[in-house]
């Protein structure tokens, strides 16, 4: 069996992969046979601080941003006297959400003992870059503690992996890392575009430095301001306060369907306003809440309020997701960026109801205050949209590309790692 895959978008190079089914020498190792399990020396709570020094990663901040530190002196002492990862080693989370992996970049950092471990593997047998993808393909068998799920050292040691020759390990890692790099690049581009659109919104509708009739920033160049008692701040003279209900409606009608639609829930909405984690086709049966293209979907259950998605397609959504539809399609992206602001989510949280899983109050949400110009505001929104809608188009394109590349990677990962197919040819570049 032979196959070929071309993964490409306009912002990056092409990836060409040809793979085929073939017999080759494969070895099966237990992880305990390729190296020793290591961990850092224990750090006591009183040895940490929240001010600065060398970042100390606990299981809760593993793969993210450290919130505590140890002194440079303590770091050097422990690094030189006890186990410490080398650049390229693959760190594994052994508690909480087990099996998460981070490739150590070699920068000064320290890691919580027993909860974050690595294998000091012999790279003449198994390359680190290959081992990283082995971990992603493993269904870890765990021991269950009294309160949390935990990978004990024996759980790791007794886990099997399939190991091809080193040359094939390099090919497999190169293919999968190329796909991961393209996915990461698209995500980074989306973050930059979102930040640009947010900055523009802030300048125009928060700081009131929208272009005046002469094209100059209004507030900076001395545009007159008036105190507004509702917002408790100054707003441009000639502006007024409206509500979200003047721009959009809450969609509550349901429709009966009997086929699969892209289903949106709090689970596949990504955190911090990053969109969806991928398509989630789910059969719709009975009366379901439907969203349309250009609708705005917001997770309406705490602590997930900051999940928000601008729909680029139609589908169905769970009852934990609030669907907002602009009354004027030309205003859709303005409404989206208005609801994208942290101020909106703070407003929602302040009025949330319920003890265990508080929900945003829909009446309060629709009463969210929005400051607008009494005259010619539509022209300002249109000018805003002219600048940001092309950004949104690129974002949506990248989201689809991320979904496609993720599916491709997830399809190839088990086939390559289990030896069912091998890489026959791999090229990265425009030619």
Secondary structure, DSSP 8 states (H G I E B T S, - for coil): -EEEEEE--TTS--EEEEEE-----EEEEEHHHHEEEE------GGG-BSS-SEEEE-TTTTTS---EEE-HHHHHHHHHHS----TT-EEEE-BSSTT-EEE--SSS-EE-TTTEEEEEE-TTTS-HHHHHHHHHH-----EE-SSSEE--HHHHHT-EEEEE-HHHHHHHHHHHHHHHHHHHHHHHHHHHHHHHHHHHHIIIIIS---B-TTSSBTTTTT--EEEETTTTEEEETTEEEEEGGGTEEE---EEEE-SEEEEE-TTTB-STT--BSS--EEE--EEEEEE-TT-EEEE-BTT-TT-EEE-SS-EEE-TTEEEEEESSGGGHHHHHHHHTSHHHHHHHHHT-B-SSS-B--HHHHHT-EEEEESSSHHHHHHHHHHHHHHHHHHHHHHHHHHHHHHHHHHHHHHHHHTTSSEEEEEEES--
